[in-house]
Amino acid sequence: MSRVPARFDPTIHAAHRLRVCGLLADLKELEFAVLRDTLSLSDSVLSKQLAILAQAGYVRSRRAKRDSRQRVWLALTPGGRRAFSGHVAALREIVGDADQRQASPATRSGSEAGAARPIVAEGMG
């Protein structure tokens, strides 16, 4: 499988949409109610977030009968999977850069590596 290029995606990055994509990423599909309950969101909040993801082409839905009731099933599209993978790769790069800066002795100050020091504005202290 080819590596997806790192690409920060503001559509996915919003907290609820990131969580939706994270849950759907490893599944073929998931029922709306299960997604709603797992994320502890109201129907209206989840619907709004799904509409944004669907408009971007990242999520698809289908209706199917189950237990004599109409259910909505959700899945990431292939484009949604690529976008999510790219977004996660971009976040890993950001976190990796931060980890490297924290681990680099050249960027540390103070007598103890990693010691927290308060920031004092000039003239205040």
Wavefront OBJ file of the C-alpha trace (Angstrom):
o trace
v 0.000 0.000 0.000
v 1.428 3.395 -0.930
v 2.053 6.023 1.689
v -0.454 8.862 1.783
v 1.203 12.292 1.746
v 0.843 14.316 4.942
v -1.789 17.007 4.445
v -3.492 18.973 7.192
v -7.225 19.046 6.450
v -9.276 21.723 8.228
v -12.517 19.931 7.303
v -11.437 16.841 9.238
v -9.590 18.672 12.014
v -12.660 19.944 13.894
v -12.958 17.814 17.031
v -16.266 16.047 16.291
v -15.358 15.389 12.637
v -11.914 14.086 13.608
v -13.536 11.684 16.056
v -16.107 10.573 13.445
v -13.351 9.845 10.924
v -11.272 8.091 13.574
v -14.136 5.760 14.408
v -15.084 5.071 10.807
v -11.505 4.625 9.584
v -11.159 0.999 10.653
v -14.714 -0.073 9.871
v -16.574 -0.949 6.716
v -19.571 0.984 8.038
v -21.283 1.939 11.282
v -24.875 2.643 12.191
v -25.740 6.287 12.915
v -27.131 5.500 16.394
v -24.007 3.605 17.414
v -21.793 6.458 16.206
v -24.003 9.001 18.013
v -23.944 7.061 21.265
v -20.208 6.335 21.087
v -19.419 10.015 20.610
v -22.110 11.152 23.096
v -23.542 13.626 20.597
v -27.101 14.661 19.868
v -28.673 13.638 16.574
v -28.584 17.223 15.329
v -24.907 17.832 16.172
v -23.819 14.555 14.584
v -25.999 15.171 11.522
v -24.440 18.591 11.013
v -20.904 17.186 11.244
v -21.766 14.328 8.882
v -23.269 16.782 6.387
v -19.992 18.718 6.304
v -18.002 15.518 5.797
v -20.442 14.321 3.112
v -20.278 17.667 1.284
v -16.475 17.280 1.183
v -16.960 13.779 -0.242
v -15.477 12.087 2.824
v -18.525 10.200 4.167
v -21.352 8.324 2.487
v -24.563 7.071 4.008
v -27.055 4.413 3.077
v -30.460 3.542 4.439
v -31.396 -0.043 5.184
v -34.072 -1.831 7.156
v -32.983 -3.622 10.287
v -35.302 -5.032 12.936
v -38.242 -3.646 10.906
v -36.874 -0.097 11.303
v -35.141 2.147 8.815
v -31.481 2.649 9.833
v -28.739 4.893 8.480
v -25.318 3.349 7.935
v -22.223 5.496 7.505
v -18.821 4.862 5.969
v -15.762 6.797 4.918
v -15.382 7.043 1.159
v -12.026 6.107 -0.397
v -11.312 9.835 -0.642
v -12.295 10.260 2.996
v -9.916 7.484 4.018
v -7.068 9.122 2.073
v -7.849 12.547 3.530
v -8.016 11.149 7.069
v -4.750 9.232 6.633
v -3.072 12.355 5.259
v -4.413 14.449 8.123
v -3.181 11.941 10.713
v 0.232 11.903 8.991
v 0.356 15.714 9.167
v -0.542 15.640 12.868
v 2.184 13.035 13.468
v 4.700 15.305 11.744
v 3.648 18.215 13.956
v 3.857 16.088 17.101
v 7.127 14.556 15.957
v 8.641 18.004 15.403
v 7.505 19.072 18.883
v 8.925 15.878 20.422
v 12.259 16.472 18.683
v 12.421 20.074 19.900
v 11.696 18.948 23.461
v 14.335 16.222 23.276
v 17.028 18.422 21.730
v 19.517 19.695 24.370
v 20.083 22.824 22.269
v 16.505 23.946 22.832
v 16.451 23.340 26.578
v 17.175 26.023 29.104
v 17.712 25.905 32.826
v 19.956 23.780 34.949
v 17.803 20.674 34.616
v 16.795 19.190 31.281
v 13.073 19.599 30.874
v 12.709 21.780 33.974
v 9.706 24.059 33.728
v 10.497 27.729 34.239
v 7.938 30.490 34.533
v 7.888 33.109 31.799
v 8.211 36.602 33.186
v 7.527 39.618 31.017
v 10.270 42.234 30.949
v 9.841 44.823 33.676
v 7.507 42.626 35.722
v 9.884 40.863 37.743
l 1 2 3 4 5 6 7 8 9 10 11 12 13 14 15 16 17 18 19 20 21 22 23 24 25 26 27 28 29 30 31 32 33 34 35 36 37 38 39 40 41 42 43 44 45 46 47 48 49 50 51 52 53 54 55 56 57 58 59 60 61 62 63 64 65 66 67 68 69 70 71 72 73 74 75 76 77 78 79 80 81 82 83 84 85 86 87 88 89 90 91 92 93 94 95 96 97 98 99 100 101 102 103 104 105 106 107 108 109 110 111 112 113 114 115 116 117 118 119 120 121 122 123 124 125
